Amino acid sequence: MKKLTALFTVLLITTGAAFAQVPDGLSFGGWGRADFVPVQGIFEDDVDPVFRSGVGSGWGPAYTGINIRFSAADGRIGGGADVGRNTAGPAEGDELNIWAKPFGSDILYIKVGQTRDGRFRGPGTDGSFQPFIGGPGKDGDAVFNRFEPDFGALFISQPITGLSIFAQFDAGTDATALLPLAGSEAKDVFKKIQAGIAYDISGIGLARAQWVGNTMNFTPATPDRFEIDPATYTGQGYPTSGTADVPGWKYIKGTTEPTPNAARIEAAFKLTAVEGLNLDIGIKIPIPVKETVSGFDVVHQGNFQVAVAGDFKAGDFGIQYGLYGAFGGSTAVDVPNAKRGKLNPTFDLIVIPSFYIAAVDATVGADLGFKVKGESTTVYSGTKNGDRETIFGFGGWISRDLGKGSIKTGLAYQLPAYAENGIQGQTSYFSWPIILEVSF
């Protein structure tokens, strides 16, 4: 009901703005993506091919949203709100906050509420076409995590030119009453603080580092289960067996072990010294999490992560790229003769070359993606789990800029995943998507 009320409010304001002059400091915007796939072929060994058609956005149901931004004429205080809708029903937006500059300058900026602030985030490679080749692209958080509290506050100070100091707090819940507060315990909020520093070196690049806190405890293991697929659900009953997706439901593989909630250190550098080149390198170092099981210490070390992403442009030619690696994760138990368990190392690569053809006012390009998941081993015994997997996908497309948006179409193919025991039982996909995107 709250979502519907918010949507009605936005539409009412928008309608009123159409008949009256928009006040200074008030602006409206929007963004949306809708993919229509006339035909997707699904080919599995020893099974007749299946051909499907559907609508989505590349990460879920097709989506469109409206945002409102407002600020005082002197630029010292303002706010913003987003509300959206997808093909499965109303959807919440990313922003609902108020911000202020108490001293009228960038010496201190405060934003309270729900926030998605990516000013120091890395470049993303999770474009509209890459889901159809296996999803090797990642968003900008893979390089350097943005600020994204749902119920929190963001503080940013720029005491001198180029230098930024920041801290984010996320209470994790809405404070519906002020006495006593219905929020989280203060010690848990401060454990999850995200704080750091960024420095823009003029003509060279942007350096930044941050601490991303966490509870350093464990999320319990989850069972295998089915979850509703909003894009295809029509009221079918809950599946009682099997491990494959069925119309209306997606199969979710559970976790057999508790998941450690580890804090981490992040550092990144964006090179801007070379004309036409955007190169951002980020590393993430997780802090080990310790637990005691039956009197023995167990230490969980997450994977170290390295990401390189960006693009290069020279005239009408351009290339976007992303390379992501994760390695070194393990679980060690303080038991005589016990072997260390190793986490799956991963390697993802996406390359997107493109060329603008002035004669037809369109851009042609290709998405090439490669994903590798290495083998894990079991703690205590060191037994190999046989869970290696390799995925390769590719596709070609043509895109036309429509001013405030674009239309893109092409053909994509994802090869069968090569698993530990070969290709048997694996699935390949052939897709023809038509992608509409708008931003204003």
Secondary structure, 3 states (H helix, E strand, C coil): CHHHHHHHHHHHHHHHHHCCCCCCCEEEEEEEEEEEEEEEEEEECCCCCEEEEEEECCCCCCEEEEEEEEECCCCCEEEEEEEEEECCEEEEEEEEEEEECCCCCCCCEEEEEECCECCCCCCCCCCCCHHHHCCCCCCHHHCCCCECCCCEEEEEECCCCCEEEEEEEECCCCCCCECCECCCCHHHHHHCCEEEEEEEECCCEEEEEEEECCCCCEECCCCCEEEECCCCCCCCCCCCCCCCCECCEEEECCCCCCEECCCEEEEEEEECCCCCEEEEEEEEEECCEEEEECCEEEEEECCEEEEEEEEEEECCEEEEEEEEEEECCEEEECCCCCECEECCCEEEEEEEEEEEECCCCEEEEEEEEEEEECCCECCECCCECCCCEEEEEEEEEEEEECCCEEEEEEEEEECCCEECCECCCCEEEEEEEEEEEEEC
